[in-house]
């Protein structure tokens, strides 16, 4: 097997490489410099439409000046317009013209979904779920935010603060008009930790009808994560990967890892109040980025609502002794031979197998765990390649395994999510 491309300098950095969502630890890149025009938390008084418009233009300006000005094809065959579309926040209103009934559960009347992406990625990572839910709830409103430091170049994560991320989510929660009576925040990875933190601090929780937490980043998988707030003062990067993915960064700033640790610390120490509202979660037992056992503990011991549902994709790694168990955990086997998946990666939860970029044989395969050479080429271009999480990389033949970027159970997950949301809205 080709040697994984990991940091070879420093024990702490080696362990912390597991924090990366995709890519691995590689070479320097012009994108690792701050752009000087990083995405910041929006002004509280700004309208959401203005926020979307100005942020799109800011992404376009930065990418034009930093990547497209010095590289012929910084994102391969993907154009500037495509990259901006994938990385920008969005605001989508009702699809139909007959959204005038009070039946929120069936059509989504008066419902607003706030979608929050994860660390190093972009709003695109929730776009398949968004589009599926728009078909099912055509009268709902969908707002997607872009977290500060994201959307431009990885160097913009060198100086970000998790309070800026929280402020952006607060802005998103307050962005819906009076016609929206039910807000359902949805977060992927770090986004799940953010929506939970914002919900826990709200004085008036009546408008929040449920939380949807996908691959919830409530704690890092790495036991060395506590070092990151100190290591960031002597080392800039956890890993420097290829930054050619149109929908996310391939490099992780040590500062971003440190801020993630500080953001999630209240989940680990149990200091957050109980969550007495419906919670729908999805996690993989084999997740190599976040700690799935803590997700189970949170779901069983911190979510006190009678309505809760956790899809637990059971893969290669059995639950350790003492892992929390309770009603509402839905165990689903990970492997799917038809779709060539061996288990669920952290990055595989939110995307459909039909996604043109990250789906089965999509245009953006995750092969960052292979060195340059024949193994990398086979992973990128080979047929019948398998998909899995990092815990399978060491035993896979050269070039045979991509990190999973789609969910083979996407349709089943969406059916369960829809039923859960419909019930939560009906019970209000």
C-alpha positions as CSV (number, residue, x, y, z in Angstrom):
1,X,0.0,0.0,0.0
2,X,1.2,3.6,-0.7
3,X,2.4,5.4,2.4
4,X,-0.3,7.8,3.7
5,X,0.7,11.4,3.3
6,X,0.9,12.5,6.9
7,X,2.9,14.9,8.9
8,X,6.2,13.4,10.0
9,X,7.3,16.1,12.3
10,X,6.1,16.0,15.9
11,X,4.0,13.5,17.8
12,X,1.2,16.1,18.5
13,X,0.9,17.0,14.8
14,X,0.8,13.3,13.8
15,X,-2.2,12.6,16.1
16,X,-4.0,15.8,15.2
17,X,-4.0,14.9,11.5
18,X,-7.2,12.9,12.2
19,X,-9.0,16.3,12.6
20,X,-8.8,16.8,8.9
21,X,-12.1,16.3,7.1
22,X,-10.6,15.4,3.7
23,X,-7.1,15.4,2.2
24,X,-4.0,14.7,4.2
25,X,-0.8,16.3,5.2
26,X,1.1,17.5,2.2
27,X,3.0,20.3,0.6
28,X,3.0,24.1,0.9
29,X,0.7,26.1,-1.3
30,X,0.0,29.8,-2.1
31,X,-3.5,29.3,-0.6
32,X,-1.9,28.9,2.8
33,X,-1.4,32.7,3.1
34,X,-4.2,34.8,4.5
35,X,-6.1,36.6,1.7
36,X,-6.5,39.9,3.6
37,X,-10.2,39.7,2.9
38,X,-11.4,36.8,5.0
39,X,-15.1,36.1,5.5
40,X,-16.2,37.6,8.8
41,X,-19.3,37.4,10.9
42,X,-22.1,39.4,9.3
43,X,-23.4,42.6,10.8
44,X,-26.5,42.0,12.9
45,X,-28.6,44.5,11.1
46,X,-27.9,43.2,7.6
47,X,-30.7,41.5,5.7
48,X,-30.0,37.9,4.8
49,X,-30.4,38.5,1.1
50,X,-27.7,41.3,1.3
51,X,-25.5,39.0,3.3
52,X,-25.7,36.3,0.6
53,X,-25.1,38.8,-2.2
54,X,-22.1,40.5,-0.6
55,X,-20.5,37.3,0.6
56,X,-20.8,35.8,-2.9
57,X,-19.0,38.8,-4.3
58,X,-16.3,38.6,-1.6
59,X,-15.6,35.0,-2.4
60,X,-15.4,35.7,-6.1
61,X,-13.0,38.6,-5.5
62,X,-10.7,36.7,-3.3
63,X,-10.5,33.6,-5.5
64,X,-10.0,35.8,-8.6
65,X,-7.1,37.6,-6.9
66,X,-5.4,34.7,-5.0
67,X,-6.0,31.5,-6.9
68,X,-7.2,32.2,-10.5
69,X,-4.7,35.0,-11.0
70,X,-1.6,32.8,-10.3
71,X,-2.8,29.3,-11.2
72,X,-4.2,28.2,-14.6
73,X,-6.7,25.7,-13.2
74,X,-6.6,25.9,-9.4
75,X,-9.7,23.6,-9.0
76,X,-9.1,21.4,-12.0
77,X,-11.9,21.6,-14.6
78,X,-14.1,23.5,-12.2
79,X,-14.7,27.1,-13.1
80,X,-14.8,30.1,-10.9
81,X,-18.6,30.3,-11.2
82,X,-18.9,26.7,-10.0
83,X,-16.6,27.2,-7.0
84,X,-18.4,30.4,-5.9
85,X,-21.8,28.6,-6.2
86,X,-20.6,25.7,-4.1
87,X,-19.0,27.9,-1.4
88,X,-21.5,30.8,-1.1
89,X,-24.3,31.1,1.4
90,X,-27.8,30.7,0.1
91,X,-31.4,31.8,0.6
92,X,-34.2,29.8,-1.0
93,X,-37.9,30.6,-0.5
94,X,-41.0,28.5,-1.1
95,X,-41.1,26.5,-4.3
96,X,-44.8,26.6,-4.9
97,X,-47.4,29.4,-5.2
98,X,-50.1,27.7,-3.0
99,X,-48.3,27.9,0.3
100,X,-51.2,29.5,2.2
101,X,-52.3,26.8,4.6
102,X,-51.3,26.3,8.2
103,X,-50.2,22.7,7.7
104,X,-46.5,23.0,8.4
105,X,-45.9,19.3,8.8
106,X,-47.0,18.4,5.3
107,X,-45.9,21.3,3.1
108,X,-43.5,23.2,5.3
109,X,-45.6,26.4,5.7
110,X,-44.0,28.7,8.2
111,X,-40.9,26.5,8.5
112,X,-37.3,27.8,8.2
113,X,-34.3,25.5,7.9
114,X,-31.0,27.0,8.9
115,X,-28.1,24.9,7.4
116,X,-24.6,25.2,9.0
117,X,-21.6,23.4,7.4
118,X,-18.5,21.9,9.0
119,X,-14.9,22.9,9.5
120,X,-12.9,23.4,6.3
121,X,-15.9,22.8,4.1
122,X,-18.8,24.9,2.6
123,X,-22.6,25.2,2.3
124,X,-22.5,22.7,-0.6
125,X,-22.0,19.8,1.9
126,X,-25.7,20.3,2.9
127,X,-27.0,20.9,-0.6
128,X,-28.2,17.4,-1.3
129,X,-30.2,17.3,2.0
130,X,-31.5,20.8,1.3
131,X,-32.7,19.9,-2.2
132,X,-34.3,16.7,-1.0
133,X,-36.2,18.5,1.8
134,X,-37.3,21.2,-0.6
135,X,-39.1,18.5,-2.6
136,X,-40.8,17.2,0.5
137,X,-41.5,20.6,2.2
138,X,-42.0,23.0,-0.8
139,X,-43.3,25.8,1.2
140,X,-40.3,26.0,3.6
141,X,-37.5,28.6,3.6
142,X,-33.9,27.5,3.5
143,X,-31.0,29.7,4.7
144,X,-27.4,28.5,4.5
145,X,-24.6,30.4,6.2
146,X,-20.8,30.5,5.4
147,X,-18.7,30.3,8.6
148,X,-15.9,33.0,9.0
149,X,-12.6,32.0,7.6
150,X,-14.2,29.7,5.0
151,X,-15.0,29.9,1.3
152,X,-11.8,31.7,0.3
153,X,-8.4,30.3,1.1
154,X,-7.2,28.0,4.0
155,X,-4.9,30.8,5.2
156,X,-8.0,32.7,6.3
157,X,-8.5,30.1,9.1
158,X,-5.2,31.2,10.7
159,X,-6.9,34.0,12.7
160,X,-10.5,32.9,13.1
161,X,-12.3,32.7,16.4
162,X,-15.1,30.3,17.3
163,X,-17.1,33.2,18.7
164,X,-17.2,34.5,15.1
165,X,-18.7,31.2,14.0
166,X,-21.3,31.3,16.8
167,X,-22.1,34.9,15.9
168,X,-22.8,33.8,12.3
169,X,-25.1,31.1,13.5
170,X,-27.0,33.6,15.7
171,X,-27.4,35.8,12.7
172,X,-28.8,32.9,10.8
173,X,-31.2,32.0,13.5
174,X,-32.5,35.6,13.5
175,X,-32.6,35.9,9.7
176,X,-36.1,34.5,9.2
177,X,-39.1,36.7,8.8
178,X,-42.2,36.7,11.0
179,X,-43.9,34.3,8.7
180,X,-41.5,31.6,9.8
181,X,-43.0,30.1,13.0
182,X,-40.8,27.0,13.2
183,X,-37.0,27.1,12.9
184,X,-35.1,23.8,12.4
185,X,-31.3,24.3,12.5
186,X,-29.3,21.6,10.7
187,X,-25.6,21.2,11.3
188,X,-22.9,19.0,9.8
189,X,-19.8,18.2,11.9
190,X,-18.7,21.5,13.5
191,X,-22.0,22.9,12.3
192,X,-23.8,20.5,14.6
193,X,-21.8,21.7,17.6
194,X,-22.5,25.3,16.7
195,X,-26.3,24.9,16.4
196,X,-26.3,23.1,19.8
197,X,-24.3,25.8,21.5
198,X,-26.5,28.6,20.1
199,X,-29.7,26.7,21.0
200,X,-28.4,26.2,24.6
201,X,-27.9,29.9,25.1
202,X,-31.2,31.1,23.8
203,X,-33.5,32.7,26.3
204,X,-36.6,32.1,24.1
205,X,-36.5,28.6,22.6
206,X,-40.1,28.5,21.5
207,X,-39.4,29.1,17.8
208,X,-36.8,26.3,17.5
209,X,-38.8,23.2,16.8
210,X,-36.0,20.6,16.4
211,X,-32.3,20.1,15.8
212,X,-30.7,18.0,13.1
213,X,-27.1,17.0,13.8
214,X,-25.2,15.1,11.1
215,X,-21.8,13.6,11.9
216,X,-21.9,15.8,15.0
217,X,-18.6,17.3,15.9
218,X,-19.1,17.3,19.6
219,X,-15.4,16.3,20.3
220,X,-12.4,15.5,18.1
221,X,-11.5,11.8,17.6
222,X,-7.9,12.6,18.5
223,X,-7.0,12.4,22.2
224,X,-4.3,15.1,21.6
225,X,-6.9,17.7,20.6
226,X,-6.5,19.5,23.9
227,X,-2.9,20.4,22.8
228,X,-4.1,22.5,19.9
229,X,-4.7,25.8,21.8
230,X,-1.0,25.7,22.8
231,X,0.5,24.2,19.7
232,X,-1.0,26.9,17.4
233,X,1.5,29.4,18.8
234,X,4.5,27.4,17.5
235,X,2.9,25.6,14.5
236,X,0.5,27.0,11.9
237,X,-0.8,23.8,10.3
238,X,-2.3,20.5,11.3
239,X,-2.0,19.4,7.7
240,X,-1.2,21.0,4.4
241,X,-3.2,19.1,1.7
242,X,-3.9,19.8,-1.9
243,X,-6.3,22.7,-2.1
244,X,-8.0,21.8,-5.4
245,X,-11.4,20.7,-4.1
246,X,-14.0,23.2,-5.3
247,X,-16.2,22.6,-2.2
248,X,-13.8,22.6,0.7
249,X,-10.2,23.3,1.9
250,X,-7.6,20.5,1.8
251,X,-5.5,22.1,4.5
252,X,-6.3,22.6,8.2
253,X,-4.9,25.5,10.2
254,X,-3.8,24.6,13.8
255,X,-5.7,27.7,14.9
256,X,-9.0,26.3,13.4
257,X,-8.4,23.0,15.2
258,X,-7.8,24.9,18.5
259,X,-11.0,26.9,18.1
260,X,-12.9,23.7,17.3
261,X,-11.6,22.2,20.6
262,X,-12.6,25.3,22.6
263,X,-16.0,25.4,20.9
264,X,-16.7,21.7,21.8
265,X,-15.2,21.6,25.3
266,X,-18.7,22.1,27.0
267,X,-19.9,19.0,25.3
268,X,-17.1,17.0,26.7
269,X,-17.3,18.3,30.3
270,X,-21.1,18.1,30.4
271,X,-21.6,21.7,31.3
272,X,-24.3,22.5,28.7
273,X,-27.9,22.4,29.9
274,X,-30.2,19.5,28.8
275,X,-31.7,19.7,25.3
276,X,-35.5,19.4,25.8
277,X,-36.5,19.5,22.2
278,X,-36.7,16.9,19.4
279,X,-33.2,15.9,18.1
280,X,-32.4,13.9,15.0
281,X,-28.8,12.7,14.6
282,X,-26.7,10.6,12.3
283,X,-23.2,9.2,13.0
284,X,-20.9,6.5,11.9
285,X,-19.3,4.1,14.4
286,X,-16.1,4.2,12.3
287,X,-15.9,8.0,12.2
288,X,-12.2,9.0,12.3
289,X,-12.7,12.8,12.6
290,X,-15.1,13.1,15.6
291,X,-15.8,11.0,18.6
292,X,-19.0,8.9,18.0
293,X,-19.1,7.6,21.5
294,X,-19.6,11.1,22.8
295,X,-22.5,11.6,20.3
296,X,-24.2,8.5,21.8
297,X,-23.7,9.8,25.3
298,X,-25.1,13.2,24.4
299,X,-28.1,11.7,22.7
300,X,-28.9,9.4,25.6
301,X,-28.0,11.6,28.5
302,X,-28.4,15.2,27.4
303,X,-31.4,15.0,25.0
304,X,-34.4,14.8,27.4
305,X,-37.1,15.1,24.8
306,X,-39.2,11.9,24.2
307,X,-38.8,12.5,20.5
308,X,-35.3,11.7,19.4
309,X,-33.8,9.5,16.7
310,X,-30.1,8.7,16.2
311,X,-29.1,6.7,13.1
312,X,-26.0,4.8,14.1
313,X,-24.1,3.4,11.1
314,X,-22.4,0.4,12.4
315,X,-19.2,-0.4,10.6
316,X,-15.9,-2.1,11.5
317,X,-15.4,-0.6,14.9
318,X,-17.7,-2.1,17.7
319,X,-18.9,0.3,20.4
320,X,-16.6,0.2,23.4
321,X,-17.8,-1.2,26.7
322,X,-19.7,1.5,28.6
323,X,-21.0,3.3,25.5
324,X,-24.4,4.8,26.2
325,X,-27.5,3.0,24.9
326,X,-31.1,4.2,25.0
327,X,-34.3,4.2,23.2
328,X,-34.2,6.0,19.8
329,X,-30.9,4.6,18.5
330,X,-31.5,3.1,15.1
331,X,-28.6,0.8,14.2
332,X,-28.0,0.5,10.4
333,X,-25.2,-1.6,8.8
334,X,-22.7,0.5,6.9
335,X,-21.6,-1.6,4.0
336,X,-23.4,-1.5,0.7
337,X,-21.9,-3.8,-2.0
338,X,-24.0,-2.4,-4.8
339,X,-22.6,1.1,-4.1
340,X,-19.1,-0.2,-3.3
341,X,-19.0,1.2,0.2
342,X,-17.2,-0.7,3.0
343,X,-18.2,1.6,5.9
344,X,-19.3,5.2,6.5
345,X,-16.7,7.9,6.6
346,X,-17.2,11.1,8.5
347,X,-17.5,12.9,5.2
348,X,-20.1,10.4,3.8
349,X,-23.2,11.3,5.7
350,X,-24.7,14.3,3.9
351,X,-24.2,13.6,0.2
352,X,-26.2,11.6,-2.2
353,X,-24.7,8.8,-4.3
354,X,-26.0,10.8,-7.3
355,X,-24.1,14.0,-6.3
356,X,-22.1,15.1,-9.4
357,X,-19.1,16.1,-7.3
358,X,-18.9,13.7,-4.4
359,X,-21.2,10.9,-5.3
360,X,-20.4,7.5,-6.7
361,X,-17.6,8.0,-9.2
362,X,-18.1,11.8,-8.8
363,X,-15.8,14.4,-10.2
364,X,-14.0,15.1,-7.0
365,X,-12.6,11.8,-5.5
366,X,-11.0,11.9,-2.1
367,X,-7.6,10.2,-2.7
368,X,-5.4,12.4,-0.4
369,X,-4.2,9.4,1.6
370,X,-2.0,8.2,-1.3
371,X,1.3,9.6,-2.2
372,X,1.8,10.9,-5.7
373,X,2.3,8.0,-8.1
374,X,0.6,5.0,-9.5
375,X,-1.5,4.4,-6.4
376,X,-2.9,8.0,-6.5
377,X,-3.6,7.8,-10.2
378,X,-5.5,4.5,-9.8
379,X,-7.5,5.9,-6.9
380,X,-8.4,9.0,-9.0
381,X,-9.2,7.3,-12.3
382,X,-9.8,3.6,-11.7
383,X,-13.0,1.8,-12.1
384,X,-14.9,-0.1,-9.4
385,X,-12.9,1.7,-6.6
386,X,-14.2,1.1,-3.1
387,X,-15.2,3.7,-0.6
388,X,-14.5,3.8,3.2
389,X,-13.2,5.6,6.2
390,X,-9.5,6.1,7.2
391,X,-9.5,3.1,9.5
392,X,-9.5,0.9,6.4
393,X,-6.6,2.6,4.5
394,X,-3.8,0.6,6.0
395,X,-5.2,-2.8,4.9
396,X,-6.5,-1.7,1.4
397,X,-4.5,-2.6,-1.7
398,X,-2.7,0.3,-3.5
399,X,-5.0,2.7,-5.1
400,X,-8.2,0.8,-4.4
401,X,-9.9,2.9,-1.7
402,X,-11.3,6.4,-1.7
403,X,-12.4,8.1,1.4
404,X,-16.2,8.0,1.4
405,X,-17.9,11.2,0.3
406,X,-21.5,10.0,-0.1
407,X,-24.1,8.1,1.9
408,X,-25.3,4.8,0.3
409,X,-28.3,5.0,2.7
410,X,-29.1,8.6,1.7
411,X,-32.6,7.9,0.6
412,X,-33.4,5.9,3.8
413,X,-31.9,8.6,6.0
414,X,-34.0,11.3,4.3
415,X,-37.2,9.2,4.7
416,X,-36.5,8.9,8.4
417,X,-35.5,12.6,8.7
418,X,-38.7,13.7,7.0
419,X,-40.9,11.5,9.2
420,X,-39.1,12.9,12.3
421,X,-39.5,16.5,11.2
422,X,-43.2,16.0,10.3
423,X,-43.9,14.6,13.7
424,X,-42.0,17.3,15.5
425,X,-43.9,20.0,13.6
426,X,-47.3,18.3,14.2
427,X,-46.6,18.1,18.0
428,X,-46.0,21.8,18.3
